[in-house]
Amino acid sequence: MSVVHEFKVEMTCGGCSSAVQRVLGKLGDKIEDVNIDLDARTVAVKSSMPAEELLEVIKKTGKTTTYVGVKN
């Protein structure tokens, strides 16, 4: 079952959000949707993957990332 996981990511520019998009894009069809809000520095990922795995993937960007929770 897919849920939307929300993460706080220290993004300061378009390059930062592109890096997040790129690493999540490598997961292919494991990800249903990605919504990046650069101003709020949040990333919402719709996926059936566990939050811990998604967190590790986003951390590959080198950005400080924390898991916020499931977004309704």
C-alpha positions in Angstrom: 0.0 0.0 0.0 1.3 3.4 -1.0 1.5 6.3 1.5 3.0 9.8 1.3 6.1 10.2 3.4 7.2 13.7 4.2 10.8 14.6 4.7 12.5 17.9 5.8 15.6 18.4 3.5 18.1 21.2 3.8 17.7 22.5 0.2 18.7 26.0 -0.7 18.5 26.1 -4.4 17.1 24.5 -7.6 20.3 22.4 -7.8 19.5 20.9 -4.3 16.0 20.0 -5.3 17.3 18.5 -8.6 19.7 16.3 -6.7 16.8 15.0 -4.6 14.7 14.4 -7.7 17.6 12.6 -9.4 18.3 10.1 -6.5 14.6 9.3 -6.1 14.2 9.0 -9.9 16.7 6.1 -9.8 14.1 4.1 -7.8 12.0 3.9 -10.9 8.5 2.5 -10.4 9.0 2.1 -6.7 8.1 5.8 -6.5 4.6 6.9 -7.5 5.0 10.7 -7.0 7.5 13.2 -5.7 6.5 16.7 -4.6 9.3 19.1 -3.7 8.6 22.4 -1.9 11.8 24.3 -2.0 10.5 27.2 0.1 9.3 25.0 2.9 12.3 22.6 2.3 10.0 19.6 2.3 9.9 16.5 0.0 6.7 14.4 -0.1 7.2 11.0 -1.6 4.3 8.6 -2.5 5.6 5.1 -2.3 5.1 1.7 -0.8 8.8 1.7 0.3 9.5 2.0 4.0 10.3 5.5 5.2 13.8 4.4 6.5 14.8 3.3 3.0 13.6 6.5 1.4 15.4 8.5 4.0 18.7 6.7 3.2 18.2 7.4 -0.5 17.5 11.1 0.0 20.6 11.3 2.3 22.7 10.2 -0.6 22.4 13.8 -1.8 24.6 14.9 1.1 21.8 17.1 2.4 20.7 17.0 6.0 17.4 15.1 5.9 14.9 14.2 8.6 11.7 12.2 8.4 8.6 14.2 9.3 5.9 11.5 9.1 3.1 10.3 6.9 1.2 13.0 5.2 -2.6 12.7 4.9 
